Amino acid sequence: MIDAQLVPTPVGPLALLSREGVLVAAGFTADPSQLFIRLTPDLQAEGLEVVDDLGPASEAVRAYLAGDLTALDAVPLSQPGTPTRRRLHAALREVKPGTTVSYGELAERAGLPRTAARAAGSACSQNLIAPFVPCHRVLPSSGGYGGYYYGVPVKEWLLAHESGAIANPK
């Protein structure tokens, strides 16, 4: 069974989906089924149940929102993908809070040529576990915020939250 919980955030609910304590999806939506339908068919076959508390994953979100910007890093997660996509997602998890990289820089961090920026963008757009895999920290080299699956205002808020928490530690 895939367990789901909604955690309130300043930019709206964050849906968390977990299987046996491992996060398989997360995103800024009030409807966990919107994430559930993006899972692989074998995970969808397990069904979805909304629960009151997922424990460590929801605790990590609350800690992140309170200013512990590394709290999300400790949560175990799993998402499908090719070896290249998995390397890109792993490289995303290495981008430190309060910093950003370009798509070309992300590609390089994953061991790809800088010209593989499109592959990096594709990995971001297919990321099932935001903000735990922090694709919000990737910006276009041409400037601006670029896109974000959950909307640019959410991306802007996440970046401002991280910059503010670093500038004003508790």
C-alpha positions as CSV (number, residue, x, y, z in Angstrom):
1,M,0.0,0.0,0.0
2,I,1.2,3.5,-0.8
3,D,0.5,5.8,2.2
4,A,-0.1,9.5,1.6
5,Q,-0.1,12.5,3.9
6,L,-0.7,16.2,3.3
7,V,1.6,18.5,5.1
8,P,0.6,22.2,5.2
9,T,3.3,24.7,3.9
10,P,3.2,28.5,3.3
11,V,2.8,27.8,-0.4
12,G,0.0,25.2,-0.1
13,P,-0.2,21.5,0.9
14,L,2.7,19.2,0.2
15,A,1.6,15.7,-0.6
16,L,3.9,12.9,0.5
17,L,3.6,9.4,-0.8
18,S,5.5,6.6,0.9
19,R,5.9,2.9,0.6
20,E,7.3,1.0,3.6
21,G,9.0,4.1,4.9
22,V,10.6,5.1,1.6
23,L,9.3,8.2,-0.1
24,V,8.2,7.5,-3.7
25,A,6.6,10.8,-4.5
26,A,6.1,14.3,-3.1
27,G,4.7,17.5,-4.6
28,F,2.8,20.7,-3.9
29,T,-0.8,19.5,-4.4
30,A,-3.8,19.0,-2.2
31,D,-4.7,15.8,-4.2
32,P,-2.3,12.9,-3.6
33,S,-3.8,11.0,-6.5
34,Q,-2.2,13.6,-8.9
35,L,1.1,12.1,-7.7
36,F,-0.1,8.6,-7.5
37,I,-1.0,8.4,-11.2
38,R,2.6,9.4,-12.1
39,L,4.0,6.3,-10.2
40,T,4.9,3.1,-12.1
41,P,2.1,0.6,-12.7
42,D,3.5,-1.9,-10.1
43,L,3.3,0.8,-7.4
44,Q,-0.1,1.9,-8.5
45,A,-1.3,-1.7,-8.2
46,E,-0.6,-1.5,-4.4
47,G,-3.3,1.2,-3.9
48,L,-3.3,4.5,-2.2
49,E,-4.4,5.3,1.4
50,V,-4.4,8.7,3.1
51,V,-2.9,8.5,6.6
52,D,-2.6,11.1,9.4
53,D,1.2,10.9,9.8
54,L,4.1,9.4,7.8
55,G,6.5,9.9,10.6
56,P,10.1,10.8,9.6
57,A,9.1,12.2,6.2
58,S,6.6,14.7,7.5
59,E,8.9,15.5,10.5
60,A,11.6,16.4,8.0
61,V,9.2,18.7,6.1
62,R,8.3,20.5,9.3
63,A,12.0,20.8,10.3
64,Y,12.8,22.2,6.8
65,L,10.0,24.7,7.0
66,A,11.4,25.7,10.5
67,G,14.8,26.4,9.0
68,D,16.7,23.1,9.1
69,L,17.4,23.1,5.4
70,T,19.2,19.8,5.4
71,A,16.3,17.9,7.1
72,L,15.0,16.6,3.8
73,D,18.4,15.0,2.9
74,A,18.0,12.2,5.5
75,V,14.7,10.9,4.1
76,P,15.1,7.7,2.1
77,L,13.5,7.9,-1.3
78,S,13.2,5.9,-4.5
79,Q,12.1,6.9,-8.0
80,P,12.4,5.1,-11.3
81,G,14.6,6.2,-14.2
82,T,17.4,5.4,-16.5
83,P,20.9,5.3,-15.1
84,T,21.5,8.8,-16.5
85,R,18.3,10.1,-14.9
86,R,19.3,8.6,-11.6
87,R,22.7,10.2,-11.8
88,L,21.1,13.6,-12.5
89,H,18.7,13.1,-9.6
90,A,21.6,12.2,-7.3
91,A,23.5,15.3,-8.5
92,L,20.4,17.4,-7.7
93,R,20.4,16.1,-4.1
94,E,24.0,17.4,-3.8
95,V,23.1,21.0,-4.7
96,K,23.2,22.7,-1.3
97,P,20.3,24.8,0.0
98,G,20.7,28.5,-0.7
99,T,22.6,27.8,-3.9
100,T,21.5,27.3,-7.5
101,V,23.0,25.7,-10.6
102,S,22.3,25.9,-14.3
103,Y,21.0,22.9,-16.3
104,G,24.5,22.7,-17.9
105,E,26.2,22.7,-14.5
106,L,23.8,20.0,-13.2
107,A,24.7,17.9,-16.3
108,E,28.4,18.3,-15.5
109,R,27.9,17.4,-11.8
110,A,26.2,14.1,-13.0
111,G,29.3,13.3,-15.2
112,L,27.7,14.4,-18.5
113,P,28.9,17.1,-20.8
114,R,27.6,20.6,-20.2
115,T,25.8,20.3,-23.5
116,A,23.5,17.7,-21.9
117,A,21.5,20.6,-20.4
118,R,18.3,19.3,-22.0
119,A,18.8,15.9,-20.3
120,A,19.1,17.8,-17.0
121,G,16.0,19.7,-17.7
122,S,14.1,16.5,-18.6
123,A,15.3,14.9,-15.3
124,C,13.9,18.0,-13.4
125,S,10.6,17.8,-15.2
126,Q,10.2,14.1,-14.5
127,N,11.2,14.4,-10.8
128,L,8.6,12.8,-8.7
129,I,9.9,13.8,-5.3
130,A,10.0,17.6,-5.0
131,P,11.4,19.3,-2.9
132,F,13.4,16.3,-1.6
133,V,15.1,16.1,-4.9
134,P,15.5,19.9,-5.2
135,C,14.9,20.7,-8.8
136,H,13.8,24.1,-7.7
137,R,17.6,24.9,-7.3
138,V,18.2,24.7,-11.0
139,L,17.9,27.9,-13.0
140,P,18.3,28.6,-16.7
141,S,21.7,30.1,-17.6
142,S,19.8,32.7,-19.6
143,G,18.4,34.2,-16.4
144,G,15.0,34.1,-14.6
145,Y,13.5,31.2,-12.8
146,G,12.6,29.0,-15.7
147,G,9.7,26.6,-15.2
148,Y,8.6,24.4,-12.2
149,Y,6.1,21.6,-12.2
150,Y,4.3,23.2,-9.3
151,G,4.5,26.8,-10.6
152,V,7.1,29.4,-10.6
153,P,5.7,31.1,-7.4
154,V,6.4,27.9,-5.5
155,K,9.9,27.7,-6.9
156,E,10.5,31.4,-5.9
157,W,9.2,30.8,-2.4
158,L,11.4,27.7,-1.9
159,L,14.5,29.6,-3.0
160,A,13.6,32.6,-0.9
161,H,13.0,30.4,2.1
162,E,16.3,28.7,1.8
163,S,18.2,32.0,1.3
164,G,16.3,33.6,4.3
165,A,17.0,30.6,6.6
166,I,20.7,30.8,5.7
167,A,20.9,34.5,6.2
168,N,18.9,34.4,9.5
169,P,19.8,31.1,11.2
170,K,17.9,30.2,14.4
